[in-house]
Amino acid sequence: MSLDGIALRWMRFEDVEAELMALRRAVFIDEQGLTEAEVADPTDAEGVHLCAFADGELVAAVSAYVFEDPDDEGVTEWGLAPSRGPVVRFTKRVTTPAFRGRGLSALLLAGLFHAAHEVVRPCAAFFVLKGPHRAMSDALARLSGLPAEARGDVLLHAARTLSDCDRQMRLARDQIERSVSKTGLALPSLTRHLLERGLGRWLGAERLAGENLYTETLNLRDELPRLTAQERILFGYQRHHLVQAGLPPGPATLVDLGCGPGSYLAMMARMPELAGYTLIGVDQCPQMIAQGRLERPGLAWHQASAYTLPLADRSVDVVHASFLFINLRSPDLALAEIARVLKPGGIFYVVDVHDPTFQGPPEILALVAAYHAGNNASRRIMAELPARAASWGFTLTRTAATPLVNDLPETGVEVHPDRVRMGRMNLWGLLSFFGQPEALEEPFERAREVYLRGEDEVQVSVLTQVYRLGAP
Ligand SMILES: C[S@@+](CC[C@H](N)C(=O)[O-])C[C@H]1O[C@@H](n2cnc3c(N)ncnc32)[C@H](O)[C@@H]1O
């Protein structure tokens, strides 16, 4: 059954109260035999409500509330003892009978879970089920990887630790991907909703500023030279797209966000098209920034998170980000910051790999899939980025796909207009970080064995997307 005509929105309680209460009464009291006491929740007024409307009528909803103090009784009464930050309570999922069995409810739950873990970054999260809820409990267990705990006459589903939260977020991400590809429904931005409601303090930008998903599994001693080599190759095929991107003439300011060791920025500094530019490298990793500073002291370098940029509002003409978004747990928080620091009409230039474009033997594809499954960012973010960026006022102006193919003999790199030909070992060098997480040792070894047989063509495309802040 289709979900045509459905729109998903985050709602303030006061704007949906009458309809929401009527829907909850119909489901909780009339259908499930619960009492009036279960209809309203004391946290409703301040909570967030992800709602689905069909032709303007509320047909499904699920709500959440952020306890800023993990010692709040609303948390401790459930036996949760988190210590490091806020706790999210998910609650009151309701769907009108006509819209059950169409995947809407699963999408709403996954959307709420994912958004909360992406932008609030709680240290625990839970859902309390009252009433006849076996099917719902099974669905929650599947969606969170967390079994139900019986507490008197209720069932508790609790993500008690950060790693439980991470798993809940990854499973929700995969559910959203399945739902969105089936239904085409877009999830609205929770970050925007919280900012518009003056609830920006619920956003976890400061907590997330210490997180670097990229470096957390890597040995930096091996990684810095690998990245430097990758940046040279990248510049070789991006130069042409950069020239075509409609960058403004200097003087102007360009920020390379997630700049790594800075070789790419140093090569940009030599482009005649960027004469008169002030170039700024920003990276969360101190070793990357130290290397940039050492090699190019004339450029500006800041060690900072993409979630909390040390740059003034409307002060930047171009933000460039290569292979950053694929490493971000919270792309929405980064987009909010990029939209804040760019001048109106400013350019946001993104380059990233896109895993679904991988082609090669099954062992390589299995390794790529295993890496994605355990990763707290999405390696398919480029498919989502246009919709996410649009909600921050960006217009997509240009896209390009560059296939990297391993069809040269042992070493070498050739940049052609339609693809980059690489030596087998050069491409393998770019892929070698897949083997860094300990849990991937086995799939990595299998992939390596197959790759080193030297018979299979492997390719992957790097996607470029250029956005302008504001209408075209
Ligand atoms: C794959 S490297 C890409 C480096 C360079 N842009 C390139 O194209 O080679 C990803 C970089 O993003 C940085 N990074 C990861 N998370 C970040 C965050 N939240 N804020 C800023 N930088 C971050 C990492 O430290 C790393 O240098």
The ligand as a MOL file (V3000), in Angstrom:
LIG
                    3D

  0  0  0     0  0            999 V3000
M  V30 BEGIN CTAB
M  V30 COUNTS 27 29 0 0 0
M  V30 BEGIN ATOM
M  V30 1 C 39.1710 11.1420 5.1490 0
M  V30 2 S 39.8870 12.5200 5.9100 0 CHG=1
M  V30 3 C 39.8110 13.6670 4.5590 0
M  V30 4 C 40.8950 14.6970 4.5880 0
M  V30 5 C 40.9350 15.6030 3.3610 0
M  V30 6 N 39.7730 16.4500 3.2830 0
M  V30 7 C 41.0540 14.7910 2.0820 0
M  V30 8 O 40.2170 14.9820 1.1960 0
M  V30 9 O 41.9560 13.9880 1.9800 0 CHG=-1
M  V30 10 C 38.6490 13.1050 7.0060 0
M  V30 11 C 39.1070 14.2600 7.8700 0
M  V30 12 O 37.9850 14.7860 8.5780 0
M  V30 13 C 38.3910 15.0890 9.9160 0
M  V30 14 N 37.1960 15.0750 10.7670 0
M  V30 15 C 36.4660 13.9970 11.1380 0
M  V30 16 N 35.4360 14.3830 11.9050 0
M  V30 17 C 35.4970 15.7380 11.9930 0
M  V30 18 C 34.6980 16.7090 12.6430 0
M  V30 19 N 33.6250 16.3770 13.3350 0
M  V30 20 N 35.0580 18.0060 12.5100 0
M  V30 21 C 36.1560 18.3710 11.8020 0
M  V30 22 N 36.9590 17.4740 11.1850 0
M  V30 23 C 36.6280 16.1800 11.2770 0
M  V30 24 C 39.3990 14.0090 10.2420 0
M  V30 25 O 40.2530 14.3850 11.3000 0
M  V30 26 C 40.1280 13.8490 8.9140 0
M  V30 27 O 41.2420 14.6880 8.8260 0
M  V30 END ATOM
M  V30 BEGIN BOND
M  V30 1 1 1 2
M  V30 2 1 2 3
M  V30 3 1 2 10
M  V30 4 1 3 4
M  V30 5 1 4 5
M  V30 6 1 5 6
M  V30 7 1 5 7
M  V30 8 2 7 8
M  V30 9 1 7 9
M  V30 10 1 10 11
M  V30 11 1 11 12
M  V30 12 1 11 26
M  V30 13 1 12 13
M  V30 14 1 13 14
M  V30 15 1 13 24
M  V30 16 1 14 15
M  V30 17 1 14 23
M  V30 18 2 15 16
M  V30 19 1 16 17
M  V30 20 1 17 18
M  V30 21 2 17 23
M  V30 22 1 18 19
M  V30 23 2 18 20
M  V30 24 1 20 21
M  V30 25 2 21 22
M  V30 26 1 22 23
M  V30 27 1 24 25
M  V30 28 1 24 26
M  V30 29 1 26 27
M  V30 END BOND
M  V30 END CTAB
M  END
